Amino acid sequence: MRSFPAVTIAPARRLHGRLRVPGDKSIAHRYAILAALADGRSSLANYAPGADCRSTLAVLRRLGVEEVEGPAGMVTVLGRGFGRLCSPSAPLDAGNSGTTMRLMAGVLAGHPFSSTMVGDASLSRRPMRRVIAPLEQMGARIESVDGHAPLTIEGSALHAIAHEPSVPSAQVKSAVLLAGLHADGTTRVTEPASTRDHTERAVRAFGGEVASDGLTVSIRGGQRLAGQSLTVPGDFSSAAFWLAAAAALPGSRVTIEDVGLNPTRSALLDVLRRFGARVDAVVTATEAFEPRGTVTVEGDRTGAIEIAPDEVPGLIDELPAIAALAAHGGQVTVRGAAELRVKESDRIAALVAGFRALGIDADERPDGFVVRGPSSTRPTGGVADARGDHRMAMAFAIAALGAERSSTISGADAVVISYPGFFETLDRLVAPFDGIGEL
């Protein structure tokens, strides 16, 4: 893949095409971790190509896991079995991946050795107390720098807990459940709102048992997992940018094939319908308890949408794509999304600053933002800084398609975190703006 420290985005009339997106980042992390804990060999096809999922593989290798990468995204993992990871001889580097650090903290808490997890500057600013507290309650000892990485984890024999996090987080839930696999008794997590359930489905795919009752998920410790041959579906959060672009540009039609359609991840589809797009989603298969299928979005008209606080947990990774909808007309208002401030960047501040730099009217709120698209003219375009955040880079690229002139996205190489081929795909989908027809 080419590197794009800065990229120029030309205006476009519409998007048109049929494509597949990279393997789902959230699922790939979980499959790799569970494959390492399982007995026997696992083959993981369509493994996510981004840097975050590579960080998970690198951490597992330092823990003694044999892993071989083959062609076309195939990864083979030789599982070490329950509780048999090796004490690392050096710090475990999670790179930019919060998922790697939080989920592996749950795994390492149940292993009888000391390990230190580090990350890059961005990850070292992200809060870890919500993971540290329940793991320490289970019996681990974790040292941090004021609740941030690096984390030094003294694993031990764990005991089950009933955890009720104050903020919904799939990563925190998953860390506790993975620790629960290594604990004595049955561990329960009761969330304040539903979050993505890939960990629960993945444990079942590897032969484990997870019980769900409303907002409570429970897992019994000491279960043995078995190696599997699995295929990771396409990443819905990556597809979100193409679907939003198609919805925002009237006359567009984009079809995504073999994309994950887990109901805890696909709330964006209803948002696009509310905005005025025509959306068709068909589940074509369910593999390893994960539904997948085809989604087609056609741009028709633009509208005004408001994302309420109770919708945010199911849309947290898609909110940057939703914000880009309004760059082409209409309005997007998001409330109750303060969690965006502690992602790879402060995504509220970064979104508003980047959109304003592109000539788009946007306001920052403590827990969200408002983006107001133009009604009769196109935004001027300009230079937007992605601030090292892959989702900012993609959101600004989609927003810039609606500008009067070419725009520049600085820090565009951040897309390697989740979607290394993003800009090549964009080149194939866009129809350049020729000044003909209505805006």
FENMO-V60652 format. One record per pair of residues at least 24 apart in sequence whose ideal C-beta (glycine too) atoms are under 7 Angstrom apart, sorted by sequence separation. I is the first residue (numbers start at 1). J is the second residue. If there is no record, write none. Layout:
i:j
I:J
I:J
//
This chain:
i:j
23:47
24:48
29:53
32:56
36:60
49:73
92:116
95:119
96:120
124:148
137:161
158:182
159:183
160:184
168:192
191:215
234:258
236:260
276:300
312:336
358:382
378:402
379:403
380:404
381:405
383:407
386:410
387:411
390:414
23:48
25:50
28:53
32:57
63:88
91:116
92:117
93:118
94:119
95:120
98:123
124:149
158:183
159:184
160:185
168:193
170:195
174:199
190:215
205:230
233:258
234:259
235:260
243:268
247:272
272:297
276:301
312:337
357:382
378:403
379:404
381:406
382:407
383:408
384:409
385:410
386:411
389:414
390:415
394:419
22:48
47:73
62:88
85:111
87:113
96:122
97:123
105:131
109:135
123:149
158:184
159:185
160:186
161:187
162:188
163:189
164:190
165:191
166:192
169:195
170:196
190:216
233:259
234:260
269:295
276:302
302:328
304:330
307:333
309:335
357:383
358:384
378:404
381:407
385:411
386:412
388:414
22:49
25:52
29:56
46:73
83:110
88:115
91:118
96:123
134:161
160:187
168:195
233:260
275:302
276:303
302:329
303:330
304:331
305:332
306:333
307:334
308:335
309:336
320:347
357:384
383:410
390:417
22:50
25:53
32:60
45:73
47:75
62:90
83:111
98:126
188:216
189:217
240:268
247:275
262:290
275:303
302:330
307:335
308:336
323:351
327:355
338:366
386:414
390:418
394:422
36:65
45:74
94:123
102:131
106:135
109:138
134:163
236:265
243:272
262:291
274:303
338:367
390:419
397:426
401:430
62:92
105:135
119:149
188:218
236:266
247:277
260:290
261:291
275:305
337:367
354:384
43:74
44:75
109:140
118:149
187:218
261:292
274:305
320:351
336:367
337:368
354:385
117:149
118:150
186:218
187:219
260:292
261:293
335:367
336:368
43:76
44:77
59:92
117:150
186:219
259:292
327:360
335:368
116:150
117:151
186:220
187:221
258:292
259:293
271:305
334:368
41:76
42:77
58:93
59:94
116:151
130:165
334:369
116:152
117:153
185:221
259:295
41:78
42:79
130:167
184:221
257:294
333:370
350:387
55:93
114:152
115:153
181:219
183:221
256:294
354:392
358:396
40:79
55:94
114:153
130:169
180:219
182:221
255:294
256:295
331:370
332:371
350:389
360:399
39:79
55:95
114:154
135:175
177:217
181:221
331:371
36:77
38:79
56:97
59:100
131:172
138:179
180:221
255:296
331:372
351:392
358:399
35:77
37:79
39:81
55:97
113:155
130:172
134:176
177:219
181:223
331:373
345:387
347:389
350:392
354:396
358:400
36:79
52:95
112:155
253:296
254:297
330:373
345:388
35:79
36:80
51:95
52:96
56:100
109:153
111:155
112:156
131:175
135:179
173:217
267:311
327:371
329:373
344:388
345:389
351:395
355:399
359:403
32:77
37:82
51:96
52:97
55:100
59:104
108:153
110:155
138:183
253:298
326:371
328:373
329:374
344:389
347:392
358:403
105:151
109:155
252:298
323:369
326:372
327:373
329:375
344:390
52:99
108:155
252:299
267:314
268:315
326:373
345:392
52:100
101:149
105:153
110:158
251:299
267:315
323:371
109:158
250:299
358:407
23:73
247:297
249:299
250:300
264:314
268:318
275:325
246:297
248:299
250:301
271:322
243:295
246:298
247:299
327:379
246:299
243:297
248:302
275:330
231:287
239:295
233:290
230:288
91:150
233:292
160:221
378:439
198:262
196:262
197:264
103:171
106:174
196:264
102:171
106:175
110:179
195:264
196:265
29:99
33:103
102:172
105:175
106:176
109:179
194:264
29:100
103:174
107:178
302:373
320:391
324:395
99:171
103:175
106:178
110:182
320:392
323:395
327:399
26:99
98:171
102:175
106:179
110:183
29:103
33:107
317:391
321:395
324:398
328:402
103:178
320:395
324:399
327:402
248:324
244:321
248:325
321:398
240:318
244:322
247:325
248:327
249:328
237:317
241:321
244:324
248:328
237:318
240:321
244:325
205:288
205:289
204:289
201:288
201:289
201:290
83:182
193:310
195:313
194:313
193:313
82:224
168:313
79:227
249:401
241:394
245:398
244:398
245:401
241:398
30:198
34:202
38:206
30:199
34:203
26:196
27:198
31:202
26:198
30:202
34:206
167:339
27:202
254:429
238:418
238:419
48:232
39:224
42:227
46:231
47:232
39:225
40:226
41:227
42:228
43:229
44:230
45:231
46:232
38:225
39:226
40:227
45:232
48:235
242:429
37:225
38:226
39:227
44:232
38:227
34:225
35:227
31:230
31:232
28:232
27:232
27:233
24:232
23:232
24:233
24:234
25:235
23:234
24:235
23:235
24:236
21:234
22:235
20:234
21:235
127:342
22:238
126:342
21:238
21:239
122:344
15:242
15:245
15:246
27:260
15:249
14:249
21:256
16:252
24:260
12:249
14:251
15:252
16:253
17:254
18:255
19:256
20:257
13:251
14:252
20:258
21:259
15:254
18:257
96:344
27:290
122:388
14:299
96:417
51:416
52:417
50:416
51:417
52:418
50:417
50:418
50:419
50:420
49:420
9:397
12:401
11:401
9:400
9:401
11:403
11:404
25:418
11:405
10:406
9:406
22:419
8:406
9:407
8:408
9:409
6:408
7:409
6:409
6:410
7:412
6:412
19:425
5:412
4:412
5:413
4:413
3:413
17:428
17:429
16:429
15:429
15:430
16:431
7:423
14:431
12:430
13:431
1:420
4:423
12:431
13:432
1:421
12:432
13:433
12:433
13:434
10:432
11:433
//
